Amino acid sequence: MSAQPPGSKRPAKIRIRHPETSAIGEGYDPALSVMAVRPPIYPVSTYCFRTAAEAAHFFDVALGRAERAEGSNELIYARLNNPNAEMFEDGLVALERGAGACASFASGMAAITTAFLAFLRPGDVVLHTVPLYGGTAHVLHEMLAPFGISARGVDAGSTEALAREAASLGDRLAMIYVETPGNPTLRMTDIAGAAEVARASATRTHRRVLLAVDNTFLGPIFQSPLEHGADLVLYSATKYLGGHSDVVAGAALARDEELVVAMKKVRSFFGTICEPFTAWLLQRSLATIYTRMVKQSKNAARIVERVKEHPKLACVHYPTLFEGGQRRIFEAQCRAPGGMIAFELQGGQEAAFRFLDGLRIARIAVSLGGVETLATHPRTTVSSEMPPHEMDRAGIGPGLVRYSTGVEYWRDLADDVEQALALA
Ligand SMILES: Cc1ncc(COP(=O)(O)O)c(C=O)c1O
């Protein structure tokens, strides 16, 4: 009689209740990595096959000619797939409620453009919310036009306006693209409402209309678009997922695995996959995402409470201060207000620049979601490609400063904001 190896009687699995637990290691199986407690790095470009027949089979699987066997990994070449990308993807699936599959990318823009290239065809129109991250707006309005794909913007927050535009586009509407909260004003859009508009359009026109949501600002911890009817969730993983301002990466998730498979196919040929070291760092970051994001959100809420009535501020855009329709959206789809704040200074650009130059803890930089506090003037930096009238329409005024709250001690940050406001 052969003895059972020690440990073989461990219970298979228990139900995980909370992302605090999932974030630590769900999706990672030590048995696939020499029982290492944490994931090793595989800085490898190509993988060898046991036999020539196995190589042929792996290609059949990669090209969709054969089914993937349960538990096998079919590694071929790191542009198609790599173990670190897969481990990060599995970790993120465990955190993103409603997700069935994930694909990781070399940047947020790689994830977004790969989604456009996978799902749009000549003649299609994308309906998107305004404001939108400048890079995404640029791809939609400038780079897709030569391929016969066009885009139309609708002010964030109005399901009625989205429905009106969708109806006017008929069967040319292929995708509704929502960024909520929108960058940089934090204006929110009702995801369930947008899903209803997509469904109604699909029923009318007998064609699929995908709802894609850029969830970069609130992340899987505070907002779950797939549970509200989105088909696709997109991330700049450079932000909260990475969380340390030391990687550039992206991710896409869906309930329907077929959507992710379609994106991975495009990813293989365009070479937009996340490389192993970056994916390893991202997976390392996932272990602290809950702790970081909760702290950043608490810090931001406290700073806002301290300075919201400051005489140098015309207004503060932050979810806890929302009223009316914006408040209803926040309460219906977000679990916390998050770490992003938009301060609107009295005195326009000059005051905004004096405020930024006066900050002593927060650094002046683009990007967001890292452990360190960063601030920027969107009108002259990240949104500056937009024509002035569009920036005005989107609420990106000369006095607007975007503030990404880090994990520092909140009173130090609030003191910093107050002393910089005094100089503004
Ligand atoms: C909301 C949002 N989406 C997408 C992106 C693009 O991501 P990346 O810079 O990782 O390509 C950004 C970048 O700032 C962003 O803020």
The ligand as an SDF file (V2000), in Angstrom:
LIG
                    3D

 16 16  0  0  0  0  0  0  0  0999 V2000
   -8.8460   56.6620  -17.4840 C   0  0  0  0  0  0  0  0  0  0  0  0
   -7.6380   56.2480  -18.2720 C   0  0  0  0  0  0  0  0  0  0  0  0
   -7.7580   55.2780  -19.1940 N   0  0  0  0  0  0  0  0  0  0  0  0
   -6.6940   54.8790  -19.9370 C   0  0  0  0  0  0  0  0  0  0  0  0
   -5.4530   55.4620  -19.7900 C   0  0  0  0  0  0  0  0  0  0  0  0
   -4.3060   55.0000  -20.6580 C   0  0  0  0  0  0  0  0  0  0  0  0
   -3.4930   54.1400  -19.9270 O   0  0  0  0  0  0  0  0  0  0  0  0
   -1.9090   53.9440  -20.1820 P   0  0  0  0  0  0  0  0  0  0  0  0
   -1.2500   55.2560  -19.9030 O   0  0  0  0  0  0  0  0  0  0  0  0
   -1.5570   52.8570  -19.2290 O   0  0  0  0  0  0  0  0  0  0  0  0
   -1.7370   53.5370  -21.5950 O   0  0  0  0  0  0  0  0  0  0  0  0
   -5.2870   56.4680  -18.8310 C   0  0  0  0  0  0  0  0  0  0  0  0
   -3.9670   57.1090  -18.6560 C   0  0  0  0  0  0  0  0  0  0  0  0
   -3.8180   58.0980  -17.9860 O   0  0  0  0  0  0  0  0  0  0  0  0
   -6.4110   56.8790  -18.0550 C   0  0  0  0  0  0  0  0  0  0  0  0
   -6.3120   57.8420  -17.1330 O   0  0  0  0  0  0  0  0  0  0  0  0
  1  2  1  0
  2  3  1  0
  2 15  2  0
  3  4  2  0
  4  5  1  0
  5  6  1  0
  5 12  2  0
  6  7  1  0
  7  8  1  0
  8  9  2  0
  8 10  1  0
  8 11  1  0
 12 13  1  0
 12 15  1  0
 13 14  2  0
 15 16  1  0
M  END
$$$$
